[in-house]
Amino acid sequence: MLKNIKDKLTKSFSRGKKAQLLGIVVIVSLIVTIYCLRKTVTVNIDGQESKIVTYKGTVQGALHDNNIVLGKKDKVEPGIEKDISNNGTIKIKRAVNVKVKVDDKELTIETAEDNIASMLKAEGINIKDEDKVLPSKDTKINKDLNVEIVRVEIKDVIDKKDLAFDVNVKKDDSLANSYSKVIQEGQNGEKEITTRIVYENGKEIDRKTIKEAITKEPVTKQMVQGTLKTLALSRGGELTYLRTVSAKATAYSGGGYTATGKSVSRNSEGYSTIAVDPSVIPLGTKVYIPGYGYAVACDTGGAIKGNRIDLYFSSSSEASNWGVRNVTVYLIK
């Protein structure tokens, strides 16, 4: 080619030295231009390097000159429209297919991104902080990688529950056990229970109570309850009593004063005198004995030990008629 240029130049000019010099200058200029356009470039494709020669000035031209075809999702550095210089480097990352399972769909995504996170971002697949990405988002992309995205939803549900009120019963030993009265009505309280429910892909996988708060305190019900037991009397009416003692009852007559210094008496309309063991029935206790009536424990006797009592009668015939009986002694207030 240079010889042809030289021949044309020498025909156009005289054979003088000036014409020869001009021809040499033109030839040298062409050689320099061609040399400057020639570039040796390193091409790195997925880590594999090779050298190419190009006379083009851009990355796209260099690749085209060397029949290097890019896929739609392949990545090129520098960009395809960027200029390329001698001894420059072009890095190409080929896109690979990745299977992604998300939102009840199975997708095949062609990508040349570095990791799962950047791939999802590039594809417009939004991931919330709670969502699970399997394997992890920083996993490197490789051919035939399988990715699963588990959509996680967390709901806090608030329920209200009644708090049962307590009942406080005040015992009153001056009242019969059949007597009760409400002094203050009770009211249920209320509490809020916060339950955290976790769903994965729409299915519940966990629930737990994370908070309980009392929003209304319960009001205690106040009551009065009598403690005296009752006995229906044969002559009508009721007898209230504290407790009972089963005893063997004998009878005696005569004598003047009891162990407590009081005179003995038999009063069928009031209180009579009986002798007791003070360790069983304390002295001074008022009692009721069916068949005998009311009495006061105010006497003792040498033979009166344990669950045994001695009833006073005004005459020996009455005492004899009583004899010995097993009785229930009702201790009254």
Secondary structure, DSSP 8 states (H G I E B T S, - for coil): -HHHHHHHHHHHS-SSHHHHHHHHHHHHHHHHHHHHH-EEEEEEETTEEEEEEE--SBHHHHHHHTT----TT-EEES-TTSB--TT-EEEEE--EEEEEEETTEEEEEEE--SBHHHHHHHTT----TT-EEES-TT-B--TTEEEEEE-EEEEEEEEEEEE---EEEEEEEEEETT-EEEEE--B-EEEEEEEEEEEETTEEEEEEEEEEEEEE--B-EEEEEEEEEEEE-TTSSEEEESEEEEEEEEEE---SB-TTS-B----TTSEEEEE--TTTS-TT-EEEETTTEEEEEEE--TT--SSEEEEE-SSHHHHHHH--EEEEEEEE-
